[in-house]
Amino acid sequence: MENEEKKLEYYTIKPTLKQFYGVKVNEDTTFDDKTDDGCVIQHFEDLTLTSEIKRKIEPSDNYPYEVEETSKSVVKMPSGTILVWTTEEGWVLPQYEMINLTGLEKEIEEVKQVYKDSIV
């Protein structure tokens, strides 16, 4: 084992390849949507996302409290912002930078070029 030569390689943190339904908004984007349970109703116009939430959580064995949530949020965003759809919250601003498959392929090719002449 001592005489074996170690082969060093570059490693990348494995990305999730899960796809999300999404839209890149601009000045012309408009929509009205609601979640399947009807608890979240959303309107998008003039680069502004308005979300109204009305939901009630009943007590259960795991959570012994009754909760009523009523809220409204208004988010003004720049053109080019990506929104993704979630079944529980409707359209949301993703927590992470998002990229489509074409962009991902381009980035992978760029990384390959950077390291193509590497001795590692």
C-alpha positions in Angstrom: 0.0 0.0 0.0 2.9 2.4 0.7 4.3 2.0 -2.8 1.0 2.7 -4.6 0.8 6.0 -6.3 -2.1 8.2 -5.3 -4.2 9.4 -8.2 -5.5 12.9 -7.4 -8.7 14.1 -9.1 -11.0 17.2 -8.9 -14.3 16.6 -7.2 -17.4 18.7 -7.2 -20.2 18.8 -4.7 -22.9 16.7 -6.3 -25.8 19.0 -7.3 -29.4 18.0 -7.1 -30.8 17.5 -10.5 -34.4 17.8 -9.3 -36.4 19.9 -11.7 -38.9 22.5 -10.5 -41.7 24.1 -12.5 -40.8 27.7 -12.8 -41.1 31.0 -14.8 -38.7 33.8 -15.4 -40.8 37.0 -15.0 -40.7 40.2 -17.0 -42.8 43.3 -17.5 -45.3 41.4 -19.6 -45.8 38.5 -17.2 -49.3 38.2 -15.6 -51.0 35.4 -13.9 -53.6 34.4 -11.3 -53.0 31.1 -9.5 -54.0 29.2 -6.4 -52.7 26.1 -4.7 -54.8 22.9 -5.0 -56.2 23.3 -1.5 -57.1 26.9 -2.2 -55.3 28.3 0.8 -52.8 30.4 -1.2 -54.2 32.8 -3.9 -51.7 34.7 -6.0 -51.7 37.5 -8.6 -48.7 38.6 -10.6 -48.7 41.9 -12.6 -46.3 44.8 -13.1 -43.4 42.7 -11.6 -45.3 42.4 -8.4 -46.4 39.1 -6.7 -49.3 39.4 -4.3 -50.0 36.4 -2.2 -53.0 35.9 0.2 -52.9 33.0 2.6 -55.9 31.7 4.5 -55.4 28.4 6.1 -56.5 26.6 9.3 -54.6 23.7 10.9 -56.6 21.4 13.1 -55.2 19.8 16.2 -53.8 16.3 15.8 -51.9 13.7 17.8 -48.6 15.2 16.5 -49.6 18.9 16.9 -52.2 19.6 19.6 -52.9 23.3 18.6 -55.4 24.9 16.4 -53.8 27.5 14.1 -55.5 30.0 11.8 -53.2 31.8 9.4 -54.3 34.9 7.5 -51.7 36.9 5.7 -51.0 39.0 2.6 -47.6 39.7 1.1 -46.6 41.9 -1.8 -43.2 41.4 -3.4 -41.9 43.8 -6.1 -39.1 42.1 -8.1 -36.8 43.0 -10.9 -37.3 41.6 -14.4 -35.6 38.3 -14.9 -36.5 37.0 -11.5 -37.2 33.2 -11.4 -40.2 32.0 -9.5 -40.8 28.3 -8.8 -44.0 26.5 -8.0 -44.5 24.5 -4.8 -47.7 22.7 -4.0 -47.9 24.1 -0.5 -47.0 27.7 -1.0 -47.7 28.4 -4.7 -45.2 30.6 -6.5 -42.1 31.4 -4.4 -38.7 33.0 -4.7 -36.3 30.0 -4.6 -33.8 29.9 -1.7 -31.0 29.0 -4.1 -29.8 30.2 -7.5 -31.7 28.4 -10.2 -30.5 27.4 -13.6 -32.2 25.6 -16.5 -30.7 22.5 -18.2 -29.2 24.5 -21.1 -27.5 26.8 -18.6 -26.3 23.8 -16.6 -24.8 22.2 -19.7 -23.0 25.4 -20.5 -21.5 25.7 -17.0 -20.3 22.1 -17.1 -18.5 22.7 -20.4 -16.9 25.9 -19.0 -15.7 23.9 -16.0 -14.3 21.2 -18.3 -12.4 23.9 -20.2 -10.9 25.4 -17.1 -9.5 22.1 -15.9 -8.7 20.4 -19.3 -5.0 21.1 -19.1 -4.7 20.4 -15.3 -2.2 17.8 -14.3 -4.4 16.5 -11.5 
